[in-house]
Amino acid sequence: MQTYRPNLTYKGSRTYVHGTTLYQEIMRGASETGVGTPDGKLRIDLHKQLHRQAEIVYLRAGDDAAAPEDAVCGFSLGVGADTINGWIAPTGNEVSDRVAYNEEEILARAEIDEQTITLKEAPGFDPIEITTCLAVKIHNTLSPPPEGQKWLLARVTLSRPFCDKDTRDLSLEVTRFVGGRFSETVIRRDGEKIGSFNFLLGEVD
């Protein structure tokens, strides 16, 4: 079992740690703790909003441990021939620092056509930031949330981790809404499916 303790920050005006930050820190922690560089299928399930510093725990096959009740996230990562499971749980003080996060720079380059939003150019953001921003935009366009609620990232499923080339020739298509509260969005790069997002409609703590 390996543990990684990142220095978490809020993005923009948010009052919770963004799902894109959790993705980035899961990837970074896997490398920095010696677990390895994720290179296969991955899944991240976001259960709760996070407002405190946290630890990321990585389990190899044979590790005997269970996620605590207050875990905000669970994940599985393909690393070589291994599958690494783990979770994120709050352990420290309230997050106090924030970083600038101007998503308008992404949206200015995006185009919407029915259920699909596309991006041709590559702004200076990570692929997880670009795709999540595009997904929220198409959700807000197709199904505007009621006052006091917003579309929140609930699951990331990828055939392999995002890489630098995934900042261009992107398209995201909302393939279904379930009960007006859940959704599935397919992520494609250059026409090829590389994964999907699931969103849920909820309130920000």
Residue pairs with C-beta under 8 A, 6 or more apart in sequence:
1 57
1 58
1 59
1 60
1 63
1 65
2 29
2 33
2 34
2 35
2 57
2 58
3 33
3 55
3 56
3 57
3 58
4 25
4 28
4 29
4 30
4 32
4 33
4 55
4 56
4 58
5 53
5 54
5 55
5 56
5 91
5 92
6 25
6 28
6 29
6 54
6 56
7 53
7 97
8 17
8 21
8 25
8 50
8 53
8 54
8 95
9 17
9 21
9 95
9 97
9 98
9 99
10 16
10 17
10 18
10 95
10 97
10 98
10 99
11 18
11 20
11 21
11 98
11 99
11 101
12 98
12 99
12 100
12 101
12 102
12 103
14 98
14 101
15 51
15 204
15 205
16 49
16 50
16 51
16 204
16 205
17 49
17 50
17 51
17 54
17 95
18 101
18 132
19 44
19 46
19 132
19 152
19 153
19 156
20 126
20 128
20 129
20 132
20 153
22 44
22 46
22 50
22 72
22 73
22 88
23 44
23 128
23 156
24 126
24 128
25 56
25 88
26 44
26 56
26 75
26 77
26 86
26 88
27 38
27 161
29 35
29 56
29 58
30 36
30 37
30 38
30 58
30 77
30 79
30 84
31 37
33 58
35 58
35 60
35 77
35 79
35 84
36 79
36 80
36 82
36 84
37 79
38 77
38 78
38 79
38 84
38 161
39 78
39 79
39 80
39 160
39 161
40 77
40 78
40 79
40 80
40 83
40 160
41 76
41 78
41 158
41 159
41 160
42 75
42 76
42 77
42 78
42 156
42 157
42 158
42 160
42 161
43 75
43 76
43 155
43 156
43 157
43 158
44 73
44 74
44 75
44 155
44 156
45 73
45 74
45 75
45 154
45 155
46 72
46 73
46 152
46 153
46 154
46 155
46 156
47 71
47 72
47 73
47 74
48 70
48 72
48 73
49 72
49 152
49 204
49 205
50 72
50 73
50 88
50 90
50 95
51 90
51 94
51 95
51 205
52 90
52 91
52 92
52 93
52 94
52 95
53 90
53 91
53 92
53 93
53 94
53 95
54 72
54 88
54 89
54 90
54 91
54 92
55 88
55 89
55 91
56 86
56 87
56 88
57 65
57 67
57 86
57 87
57 88
57 89
58 77
58 84
58 85
58 86
59 65
59 84
59 85
59 86
60 82
60 84
61 82
61 83
67 74
67 87
67 89
68 87
68 89
70 89
70 90
71 87
71 88
71 89
72 88
72 89
72 90
73 87
73 88
74 85
74 86
74 87
75 85
75 86
75 87
75 88
76 83
76 84
76 85
76 86
77 83
77 84
77 85
77 86
78 84
78 160
101 129
103 129
103 133
105 123
105 124
105 125
106 119
106 123
106 125
106 129
106 130
106 133
106 134
107 133
107 134
107 137
109 119
109 120
109 121
109 123
110 117
110 118
110 119
110 134
110 137
111 117
111 118
111 119
112 137
112 138
112 141
115 138
115 142
115 173
115 174
115 175
116 138
116 171
116 172
116 173
116 174
117 134
117 135
117 137
117 138
117 141
117 171
117 172
118 170
118 171
118 172
119 130
119 134
119 168
119 169
119 170
119 171
120 168
120 169
121 168
122 167
122 168
123 130
123 167
125 133
125 167
126 162
126 167
127 162
127 163
127 164
127 166
127 167
127 170
128 156
128 162
130 166
130 167
130 170
131 162
131 166
131 170
131 172
131 187
131 197
132 153
132 197
134 170
134 172
135 151
135 153
135 172
135 185
135 197
135 199
136 150
136 151
136 199
138 172
138 174
138 185
139 145
139 151
139 174
139 183
139 185
139 199
140 151
142 174
142 177
143 151
143 177
143 180
143 183
145 151
145 201
148 203
149 201
149 202
149 203
150 201
150 202
150 203
150 204
151 183
151 199
151 200
151 201
152 199
152 200
152 201
152 202
152 204
153 197
153 198
153 199
154 182
154 198
154 199
154 200
155 196
155 197
155 198
156 195
156 197
157 195
157 196
157 197
157 198
158 187
158 194
158 195
159 193
159 194
159 195
160 194
162 194
165 189
166 189
166 194
169 189
169 190
170 187
170 188
170 189
171 187
171 188
171 189
171 191
172 185
172 186
172 187
172 188
172 197
173 185
173 186
173 188
174 183
174 184
174 185
175 184
175 185
175 186
176 183
176 184
177 183
178 184
180 201
181 200
181 201
182 198
182 199
182 200
182 201
183 198
183 199
183 200
184 196
184 197
184 198
185 196
185 197
185 198
185 199
186 193
186 195
186 196
187 193
187 194
187 195
187 196
187 197
188 194
